[in-house]
Amino acid sequence: MTAWDTHIEELDGRSRKPIKKFLDAYKSRTDTSMDRTSDYEKLIFAEIFLHYAKSKKGDVALEILTDETLLNEDGSSKLVVPRYIQEGLAWLLK
């Protein structure tokens, strides 16, 4: 987490405040045992991702859908994409 603190000023101004909020929550946790540190770090990063995903749903969805690690060898997606999203993507491609 120190790397985040060191580079927080390099983040886009819109992202700096929410990410700092999550980092501050992590740093002020009451359970500081080393056994749980990894769990808390994963939780904070998940919260940061969810915060971003809520405001940038389309960007996140397109990035996930084009992620090659989520494709089968035949090029089909390993994800089960809801029909309404498939229809929306088909519309965007027109």
C-alpha positions as CSV (number, residue, x, y, z in Angstrom):
1,M,0.0,0.0,0.0
2,T,3.0,2.3,0.4
3,A,3.4,2.5,-3.4
4,W,-0.2,3.9,-3.6
5,D,0.7,6.6,-1.0
6,T,3.9,7.4,-2.8
7,H,2.2,7.8,-6.2
8,I,-1.2,9.2,-5.2
9,E,-0.4,12.6,-6.7
10,E,0.2,11.0,-10.1
11,L,-3.4,9.9,-10.3
12,D,-6.0,11.8,-12.3
13,G,-7.5,14.5,-10.1
14,R,-10.9,12.9,-10.2
15,S,-9.6,9.6,-8.9
16,R,-7.3,10.9,-6.2
17,K,-10.0,11.8,-3.6
18,P,-12.0,8.5,-3.7
19,I,-8.8,6.4,-3.8
20,K,-7.4,8.3,-0.9
21,K,-10.6,7.7,1.0
22,F,-10.2,3.9,0.6
23,L,-6.5,4.0,1.5
24,D,-7.3,6.0,4.6
25,A,-9.9,3.4,5.6
26,Y,-7.3,0.7,5.1
27,K,-4.7,2.5,7.2
28,S,-7.1,3.3,10.0
29,R,-8.5,-0.3,10.4
30,T,-8.5,-1.7,13.9
31,D,-7.3,-5.1,13.0
32,T,-3.7,-4.6,12.0
33,S,-2.6,-8.2,12.3
34,M,-0.2,-9.4,9.6
35,D,-2.3,-12.5,9.1
36,R,-5.2,-10.4,7.7
37,T,-3.3,-7.7,5.9
38,S,-3.5,-9.5,2.5
39,D,-7.3,-9.9,3.0
40,Y,-7.8,-6.2,3.8
41,E,-5.6,-5.2,0.8
42,K,-7.7,-7.4,-1.5
43,L,-10.9,-5.9,0.0
44,I,-9.7,-2.3,-0.5
45,F,-8.7,-3.0,-4.1
46,A,-12.0,-4.6,-4.8
47,E,-13.8,-1.6,-3.4
48,I,-11.7,0.7,-5.6
49,F,-12.6,-1.4,-8.6
50,L,-16.3,-1.3,-7.8
51,H,-16.2,2.4,-7.2
52,Y,-14.6,2.9,-10.7
53,A,-16.9,0.3,-12.3
54,K,-20.0,2.1,-11.0
55,S,-19.1,5.3,-12.7
56,K,-17.5,3.8,-15.9
57,K,-19.7,0.7,-16.5
58,G,-19.4,0.9,-20.3
59,D,-15.6,1.2,-20.2
60,V,-15.2,-1.6,-17.8
61,A,-17.6,-3.9,-19.7
62,L,-15.8,-3.3,-23.0
63,E,-12.4,-3.9,-21.4
64,I,-13.6,-7.2,-19.8
65,L,-15.2,-8.3,-23.1
66,T,-12.0,-7.6,-25.0
67,D,-9.6,-9.2,-22.4
68,E,-7.9,-12.0,-24.3
69,T,-7.5,-14.0,-21.0
70,L,-11.2,-14.3,-20.9
71,L,-11.5,-15.9,-24.4
72,N,-11.6,-19.6,-25.3
73,E,-9.1,-21.0,-27.8
74,D,-11.7,-20.7,-30.5
75,G,-12.2,-17.0,-29.8
76,S,-15.5,-17.3,-28.0
77,S,-15.9,-15.7,-24.6
78,K,-15.6,-17.6,-21.4
79,L,-18.1,-15.1,-19.9
80,V,-21.9,-15.5,-20.0
81,V,-23.0,-12.2,-21.3
82,P,-26.6,-11.2,-20.6
83,R,-28.7,-10.8,-23.8
84,Y,-29.4,-7.1,-23.3
85,I,-25.7,-6.4,-23.2
86,Q,-25.1,-8.6,-26.3
87,E,-27.8,-6.6,-28.1
88,G,-26.3,-3.3,-27.0
89,L,-22.9,-4.3,-28.2
90,A,-24.3,-5.4,-31.5
91,W,-26.0,-2.0,-31.8
92,L,-22.7,-0.2,-31.1
93,L,-21.0,-2.1,-33.8
94,K,-23.4,-1.0,-36.5
